């Protein structure tokens, strides 16, 4: 996988899917992602000593567990999924107004846990109504001091990770014609 052109990772995973009926199945998946730091990790040690030293930014590791149940018919669909992400050596970036350089550094460990609900129904007149809701608990699991000297403690929420997300959508599709009306919600 990749996040734009900045970070790329490899995930080794194994999963099992079991079909109870043609419409109902359950799955579980375990994976481990490894993400090396981007090139900015090399800049962090420039000028730190007379001789070049290797980067001190460690690769980010994530252990992933996903489990869920899917129900699908010609008219309805419903998915319920649970996830657990155990992050180690989280990447964080800081930008320096003085040097104009963005530096990557490690920022502790965190645990992301949550669930998603996703469903839809086919309506008359070529309409489909869909919706989803997601909840994520994203907390640090290890205290550390960040590059600004602030103490981050075990149990603090990870910044910029929304707790709730939701979408409602009404789609129209008939031959070459398609229209969509949707509303998105991002919580705290």
Buried (B, 14 or more C-beta within 10 A) or exposed (E): EEEEEEBEBEEEEEEEEEEEEEEBBBBBBBBBBEBBBBEBBBBBBEEEEEEEEEBEBBBBBBBBBBBBBBBBEEEEBBBBBBBBBBBBBBBBBBEEEEEEEEBBBBBBBBBBBBBBBBBBBBEEEBBBEBBBBBBBEBBBBBEBEEEEEEEBEEEBEBEEBEBEBBBBBBBBEEEEEEEEEEEEEEEE
